[in-house]
Amino acid sequence: MKCSSVCVVGIFLAAQFRLLSGATISEAESLHVKLFLNYNKNIRPIYNQSLAMYVGIVLYIKSIQEFDEVTEKFSFVAALQLHWHDYRMMWDTSDYGGLDQITVSYDDVWIPELTLSSPSAKAAALGKSSDIVRLTNEGYAQWMPANLIESTCSVDVRNYPFDTQSCTTSFSSLGYKNNEVNLVALIPTIGFNVFSPNAMWDVVGSEVKTLLLGSGGESEILFTLNIKRKSAFVVINVLIPILVLGLLNILVFVLVPESGERIGFCITTLLAIAVYMTIVNDMLPRTSEPVPLISYKLMIDMVLSALIVLVTILNLRLYHKDDTSPVPNWIKSVYRLLSCAPCRSRKVSKDEVTYFKSRILSISNGGVRTNAKGKERTTEFVGDQKSKQSDAPINAEEFPVTWKQVSYMVDWLALALFTMTSLTSFLVFIAIAKSG
Ligand SMILES: *[C@@H]1O[C@H](CO)[C@@H](O)[C@H](O)[C@H]1NC(C)=O
């Protein structure tokens, strides 16, 4: 037998009706008339009015809508499921054709009104007049207000971007004291049956707690959601570039001083780091309690970069320093120590001899040639002549160290030192932030 779409809908509807009951519309109407006769929705639906009503609550989160670290706003789409017992809403199903549950409008019955007590915008009661309340013949009522809930969340970005946030959303029974309406958590966690994963946050846990604000206070229920940031975005867009910039910055010591680009290069990287500092600061709240570790990390990078500029400038002075002013002995000995002159002196001494001989020759040629030009050359020439005479058998202790060599030594020292510092600060930052 062929079945059109209208027929399919018909079968579906028939199945729905069969599932409900065999009651007719007149039976349902007479039930409504019976239930709402003398029904006052302002009175708590408990027979002994000196007892508290218990309202069971489950929070189902559909999706995390927004988490703003700067404004500390946390919003999510959620449905609250509230269960309570209304003793006036009971009937014998056999009197109404087996009708065992009905739905009524939110406006018609007593409702355990809830207010968001941690709102980020204006506080509003949860329900809206289009909500319906489901009632069973045993008097059990269920109401499911669904809404976009905009709550505040105190943000702790110390370990950004490896941070875990714990956001607590609280609801309280509006106007009722806790000896009148008592909120009870039906399950110990938030419900995630309908949760759709978020692109920026992983849910790592949840907790529900009820709070009695003293006797005669309001009953409050707290839903805590623990979310962990998916850090890949920040790692790729901020951390890796910062590391690369830091290492690139150090390459200034490899750049040849003659190029005249050293200062420009390291100032540019300094500025790039400052730009990243601005970007990261825009992502984070301006809190000092606690200061995000990444701010310290960027500050250290900035200071390192400034130190690199300083070392570069001073080192350029060394590089261009005139060799007529003698290199102090302690620098010479440091240089010899670092270049390991004593340990290779024996091996290299012959090379050194030829090197210095050729050097002296070239200088003296140059000196002779430029003799007439200026006094500096002459003095250099004389100085070299002297050293040639006195140090005829060149020994390792006495071989001359020029300012250029000192400058190269400082370059290599700074290269090693800053690479180590830069890598260490990066690794220490990752380790501390990741360890929580
Ligand atoms: C109502 O409850 C209170 C407290 O348990 C009790 O003292 C009182 O007798 C109850 N009243 C009725 C009518 O049951």
The ligand as a Tripos MOL2 file, in Angstrom:
@<TRIPOS>MOLECULE
LIG
   14    14     1     0     0
SMALL
NO_CHARGES

@<TRIPOS>ATOM
      1 C1          2.0000   21.3980   59.8840 C.3       1 LIG1
      2 O1          3.3560   21.1480   60.1590 O.3       1 LIG1
      3 C2          3.7970   21.5590   61.4100 C.3       1 LIG1
      4 C3          5.2850   21.3640   61.4780 C.3       1 LIG1
      5 O2          5.6380   20.0570   61.1790 O.3       1 LIG1
      6 C4          3.0450   20.8030   62.4750 C.3       1 LIG1
      7 O3          3.4570   21.2490   63.7690 O.3       1 LIG1
      8 C5          1.5510   21.0020   62.3100 C.3       1 LIG1
      9 O4          0.8360   20.1980   63.2000 O.3       1 LIG1
     10 C6          1.1450   20.6380   60.8830 C.3       1 LIG1
     11 N1         -0.2380   21.0070   60.6730 N.am      1 LIG1
     12 C7         -1.1240   20.1590   60.1570 C.2       1 LIG1
     13 C8         -2.5000   20.6640   60.0120 C.3       1 LIG1
     14 O5         -0.7990   19.0320   59.7940 O.2       1 LIG1
@<TRIPOS>BOND
     1     1     2 1
     2     1    10 1
     3     2     3 1
     4     3     4 1
     5     3     6 1
     6     4     5 1
     7     6     7 1
     8     6     8 1
     9     8     9 1
    10     8    10 1
    11    10    11 1
    12    11    12 1
    13    12    13 1
    14    12    14 2
@<TRIPOS>SUBSTRUCTURE
     1 LIG1         1 GROUP 0 **** ****
